Protein backbone atom coordinates (compact mmCIF):
# COMPACT_ATOMS: atom_id res chain seq x y z
CA UNK A 1 0.00 0.00 0.00
CA UNK A 2 2.83 2.43 0.81
CA UNK A 3 4.39 1.82 -2.61
CA UNK A 4 1.13 2.78 -4.37
CA UNK A 5 0.74 5.94 -2.28
CA UNK A 6 4.24 7.10 -3.26
CA UNK A 7 3.30 7.15 -6.98
CA UNK A 8 2.68 10.47 -8.67
CA UNK A 9 0.29 10.18 -11.60
CA UNK A 10 -1.16 12.62 -14.09
CA UNK A 11 -3.96 11.65 -16.44
CA UNK A 12 -4.64 13.15 -19.85
CA UNK A 13 -7.12 12.44 -22.63
CA UNK A 14 -5.92 13.15 -26.16
CA UNK A 15 -8.38 13.39 -29.04
CA UNK A 16 -7.21 13.50 -32.67
CA UNK A 17 -9.32 14.06 -35.78
CA UNK A 18 -9.32 15.19 -39.40
CA UNK A 19 -12.22 16.92 -41.08
CA UNK A 20 -13.25 16.01 -44.62
CA UNK A 21 -12.63 19.54 -45.93
CA UNK A 22 -9.29 19.98 -44.14
CA UNK A 23 -7.08 16.86 -44.08
CA UNK A 24 -4.66 18.32 -41.49
CA UNK A 25 -4.74 16.58 -38.13
CA UNK A 26 -6.12 18.54 -35.20
CA UNK A 27 -6.32 17.62 -31.55
CA UNK A 28 -7.40 18.47 -28.07
CA UNK A 29 -5.73 17.41 -24.84
CA UNK A 30 -7.44 17.46 -21.45
CA UNK A 31 -5.73 17.26 -18.07
CA UNK A 32 -8.36 15.23 -16.23
CA UNK A 33 -7.74 16.23 -12.59
CA UNK A 34 -8.65 19.88 -13.23
CA UNK A 35 -10.37 19.57 -16.67
CA UNK A 36 -8.02 22.13 -18.22
CA UNK A 37 -7.76 21.61 -21.97
CA UNK A 38 -6.15 23.06 -25.07
CA UNK A 39 -6.56 22.54 -28.79
CA UNK A 40 -3.36 21.69 -30.69
CA UNK A 41 -2.15 21.17 -34.23
CA UNK A 42 1.38 19.92 -33.50
CA UNK A 43 2.78 17.33 -31.13
CA UNK A 44 5.09 20.03 -29.76
CA UNK A 45 2.04 21.97 -28.52
CA UNK A 46 0.65 18.84 -26.83
CA UNK A 47 4.04 18.11 -25.29
CA UNK A 48 4.34 21.66 -23.92
CA UNK A 49 0.93 21.30 -22.27
CA UNK A 50 1.90 17.98 -20.66
CA UNK A 51 5.22 19.42 -19.45
CA UNK A 52 3.30 22.04 -17.45
CA UNK A 53 2.02 19.19 -15.27
CA UNK A 54 5.01 16.83 -15.58
CA UNK A 55 7.99 19.22 -15.74
CA UNK A 56 10.67 16.60 -15.05
CA UNK A 57 9.58 14.26 -17.87
CA UNK A 58 12.38 13.53 -20.32
CA UNK A 59 12.30 12.14 -23.82
CA UNK A 60 14.24 8.90 -24.29
CA UNK A 61 14.37 8.17 -20.58
CA UNK A 62 15.30 4.59 -19.65
CA UNK A 63 12.32 2.30 -19.06
CA UNK A 64 11.35 1.41 -15.48
CA UNK A 65 13.03 -1.73 -14.12
CA UNK A 66 9.92 -3.89 -14.63
CA UNK A 67 9.88 -2.94 -18.36
CA UNK A 68 13.60 -3.32 -18.89
CA UNK A 69 13.07 -5.80 -21.73
CA UNK A 70 10.73 -3.54 -23.68
CA UNK A 71 12.15 -1.52 -26.55
CA UNK A 72 11.14 2.14 -26.88
CA UNK A 73 9.75 3.32 -30.20
CA UNK A 74 11.33 6.15 -32.18
CA UNK A 75 9.78 8.82 -29.92
CA UNK A 76 11.13 7.27 -26.74
CA UNK A 77 7.63 6.24 -25.61
CA UNK A 78 6.75 2.61 -25.09
ABEGO torsion letter per residue (X at the ends): XAAAAABBBBBBBBBBBBBAABABBBBBBBBAAAGBBBBBABAAAAAAAAAAABAABBBGBBBBAAAAABBBBAAGBX
